[in-house]
Amino acid sequence: MSSMEMMPPFDEDGEGYDRAKEVKEFDETKAGVKGLLDSGIVKIPRIFIHSHEALASSLSSICSTTTLSLFQVPMIDFTGYNEGSHRSEIVREIREASQTWGFFKMLNHGVPVGVMDEMLRVTREFHEQEREVKKKWYSRDHNVRVRYFCNGDLFVAKAANWRDTLMFDFQHGPLNSEAYPLICRDAVRKYMEHIFKLKEILSQLLSEALGLKREYLRNIECMKSETVGCHYYPSCPQPHLTFGSTKHSDPSFLTIVLQDTIGGLQVLHQNHWVDIKPTHGALVANIGDFMQLMSNDKFRSAEHQVLIGQVGPRTSIACHIYPKANHKYGPMKEFISNENPPKYRETHIGEYLALYRSKGLDGCKALPHFRL
């Protein structure tokens, strides 16, 4: 009998188990999963144990080497992105990747490798500080623009993920660098300067990939604001019972991810979980739900997950790019016709995020809720 079969999932043998109480007590430590690991645990708390069904579905994978060679996330080289023939080829590759995968990797994107490496380093250093140093940043209040927490959906999810996060919220404008933790202040500032420039490039390339004018997406402000999650996944004593992140698609318009060399990020493609293998110097872009909504399904958000292991820790930086707040968006008129009517109702990002947060990462997309 395997160790997975020996361990009951979260919803069995529930007598005497008070999940709400255990979640509250864990949250009040303000120590995150890193604190659990530091305490010397050899078994993970029950709140982190996922159902057999969720764990089994994460194991559906590509079996043969032949199939594996066909299923590799597209890599797009941005060299010459502003030059005629090179630009046309890059736009074509972005279009194909966004229609078929919802994910693509980017090389020569303009963010210096040294800046990316430093961002990963300080993320790890922040999360590996003593609890008393980190806890002053701990908050579950979404209105706090710089905060550290464990699992944004901790109180609504059926099972928690093995992940801590330091979040920076740029949705309401720039942040004063004095508001950043000192340990990562310079690195975050430099990284975001380059990400803002890359966002402008991507807004043009995605506009063209959608068959729109170059400045279209920027002009309608659907790539207006950002949140940046600096994720930390400690090694786990029982990785077969939990996730770094359960299956989900992002609520954003677009997400830009920097991952370290450990790996674990997977995308669901043609009913197979495909590893997005780390490439030093590369960034990963993925289509969010809002882009699928606004493109009327021309581009599709992809479901993805993060697996963890006993070797770690893993760090990643996810920059979620959102539309302008308090403005309603629906399918763009360019993608609507008598033959292709709008598939979604209008909504604004606040409403979408409220639904997304209320359901947590439950393995189901939020987008169908807005379908007409």
Residue pairs with C-beta under 8 A, 6 or more apart in sequence:
3 238
3 240
4 52
4 55
4 240
4 241
7 49
7 238
7 241
8 49
9 49
9 50
9 51
9 52
9 55
10 19
10 46
10 47
10 49
10 50
10 51
10 158
10 159
11 51
11 158
17 46
19 46
19 47
22 45
22 46
22 47
23 47
23 154
23 155
23 160
26 45
26 47
26 150
26 154
27 140
27 150
27 154
27 155
29 35
29 131
30 131
30 134
30 135
30 138
31 38
31 131
31 134
31 135
32 127
32 134
32 148
32 149
32 150
32 164
32 232
33 48
33 150
33 162
33 163
33 164
33 234
33 236
34 127
34 128
34 164
34 232
34 234
35 131
36 44
36 45
37 234
37 235
37 236
37 237
38 131
41 237
42 237
43 237
43 238
44 162
44 236
44 237
44 238
44 241
44 242
47 159
47 160
48 159
48 160
48 161
48 162
48 241
48 242
49 159
49 241
49 242
50 158
50 159
50 241
50 242
50 243
50 246
51 158
51 159
54 159
54 243
54 246
54 247
54 363
55 240
55 241
57 247
57 363
58 243
58 247
58 273
58 305
58 307
59 273
60 271
60 272
60 273
61 272
61 273
62 68
62 71
62 272
62 273
62 274
67 272
71 269
71 270
71 272
71 274
72 274
73 97
73 101
73 103
73 104
73 105
73 267
73 274
73 276
73 284
74 93
74 96
74 97
74 101
74 103
74 104
74 105
75 104
75 105
75 106
75 107
75 279
75 282
76 90
76 93
76 94
76 97
76 104
76 105
76 106
76 107
77 90
77 107
77 108
78 90
78 106
78 107
78 108
78 109
78 110
78 201
79 86
79 107
79 108
80 86
80 87
80 90
81 87
81 90
81 201
81 205
87 205
87 208
90 205
91 205
91 208
91 209
92 209
93 104
94 104
94 205
94 206
94 209
95 209
95 210
97 103
97 104
98 104
98 206
98 209
98 287
98 299
98 300
99 298
99 299
99 300
101 267
101 269
101 302
102 249
102 267
102 286
102 287
102 299
102 300
102 301
102 302
103 267
103 276
103 284
103 285
103 286
103 287
103 302
103 304
104 284
104 285
104 286
105 276
105 279
105 282
105 283
105 284
105 285
106 282
106 283
106 284
106 285
107 279
107 281
107 282
109 198
109 201
109 283
110 194
110 197
110 198
110 201
111 191
111 194
111 195
111 198
111 283
112 194
113 280
113 281
115 187
115 190
115 191
115 194
116 191
116 258
116 281
116 283
118 187
118 190
118 191
119 184
119 187
119 188
119 191
119 230
119 258
119 317
120 258
120 260
120 315
120 316
120 317
121 187
122 183
122 184
122 187
122 188
123 166
123 184
123 230
123 231
123 232
123 315
123 317
124 232
124 313
124 315
125 183
125 184
126 134
126 148
126 166
126 181
126 183
126 184
126 230
126 232
127 134
127 164
127 166
127 230
127 232
127 313
127 315
128 313
129 183
134 148
137 146
137 147
137 148
137 166
137 181
138 147
138 148
138 149
139 147
139 148
139 149
140 147
140 149
140 152
140 154
140 155
141 147
142 357
144 169
145 168
145 169
145 172
145 175
145 179
146 166
146 167
146 168
146 169
146 175
146 179
146 180
146 181
147 166
147 167
148 164
148 165
148 166
148 167
149 164
149 165
149 167
150 160
150 163
150 164
150 165
151 157
151 160
151 161
151 163
152 165
152 357
153 357
153 360
153 361
154 160
156 357
156 358
156 359
156 360
157 246
157 360
157 361
157 362
158 360
158 362
159 242
159 246
160 242
161 242
161 243
161 244
161 245
161 246
161 306
161 361
162 233
162 234
162 236
162 239
162 242
162 243
162 244
162 308
163 231
163 232
163 233
163 244
163 245
163 306
164 231
164 232
164 234
165 229
165 230
165 231
165 232
166 181
166 184
166 229
166 230
166 232
167 227
167 228
167 229
167 230
168 175
168 180
168 188
168 192
168 227
168 228
168 230
169 175
169 227
170 192
170 225
170 226
170 227
170 228
171 225
171 226
171 227
171 322
171 325
172 225
172 325
177 185
177 188
177 189
178 185
180 188
180 189
184 230
188 228
191 317
192 226
192 228
195 226
195 228
195 256
195 319
198 256
198 283
199 223
199 226
199 256
199 321
200 218
202 223
202 254
202 256
202 285
203 215
203 217
203 218
203 223
204 214
204 215
204 217
204 218
206 217
206 254
206 291
207 213
207 214
207 215
207 216
207 217
207 218
208 214
209 299
210 216
210 217
210 295
210 298
210 299
210 334
211 334
212 332
212 334
217 223
220 332
221 323
221 324
221 327
222 253
222 290
222 294
222 323
222 324
222 329
223 253
223 254
223 321
223 323
224 322
224 323
224 324
224 325
225 321
225 322
225 323
225 324
225 325
226 319
226 320
226 321
226 322
227 319
227 320
227 322
228 317
228 318
228 319
228 320
229 317
229 318
229 320
230 315
230 317
231 244
231 315
231 316
231 317
231 318
232 313
232 314
232 315
233 244
233 264
233 306
233 308
233 312
233 313
233 314
233 315
233 316
234 312
234 313
235 308
235 309
235 310
235 311
235 312
235 313
236 242
236 308
236 309
236 310
236 312
237 310
239 307
239 308
239 309
239 310
242 308
243 305
243 306
243 307
243 308
244 264
244 305
244 306
244 307
244 308
244 314
245 304
245 305
245 306
245 361
246 305
246 361
246 362
246 363
247 268
247 303
247 304
247 305
247 361
247 363
248 303
248 304
248 305
248 361
248 363
248 365
249 288
249 289
249 301
249 302
249 303
249 304
249 365
249 366
249 367
250 286
250 288
250 289
250 301
250 320
251 288
251 289
251 290
251 320
251 349
251 352
251 353
251 356
251 366
252 288
252 289
252 290
252 320
252 321
252 322
253 288
253 290
253 291
253 294
253 321
253 322
253 323
254 285
254 286
254 287
254 288
254 291
254 320
254 321
255 285
255 286
255 288
255 318
255 319
255 320
255 321
256 283
256 284
256 285
256 318
256 319
256 321
257 265
257 283
257 284
257 285
257 286
257 316
257 317
257 318
257 319
258 283
258 284
258 316
258 317
259 265
259 276
259 278
259 284
259 314
259 315
259 316
260 278
260 314
260 315
260 316
261 278
261 280
262 278
262 309
262 311
262 312
262 313
262 314
262 315
263 275
263 276
263 277
263 278
263 314
264 306
264 307
264 308
264 309
264 314
265 275
265 276
265 284
265 304
265 305
265 306
265 316
266 273
266 274
266 275
266 276
266 304
266 305
266 306
266 307
267 273
267 274
267 276
267 286
267 302
267 303
267 304
268 274
268 302
268 303
268 304
268 305
269 302
273 305
276 284
276 304
286 301
286 302
286 304
287 299
287 300
287 301
287 302
288 301
288 320
288 321
289 301
289 352
289 365
289 366
289 367
290 322
290 323
290 329
290 349
290 352
291 299
291 301
292 299
292 300
292 301
292 367
293 329
293 330
293 331
293 344
293 347
293 367
293 370
294 323
294 329
294 330
294 331
294 332
295 331
295 332
295 335
296 331
296 332
296 335
296 336
296 340
296 342
296 343
296 344
297 343
298 335
301 365
301 367
303 365
306 314
306 316
308 314
322 349
323 329
323 348
323 349
324 349
325 348
325 349
325 350
326 348
326 350
327 348
328 346
328 347
328 348
329 346
329 347
329 348
329 349
330 342
330 344
330 345
330 346
330 347
331 342
331 343
331 344
336 342
341 372
342 372
343 371
343 372
344 367
344 370
344 371
344 372
345 370
345 371
345 372
347 370
352 366
352 370
355 366
355 369
356 366
359 366
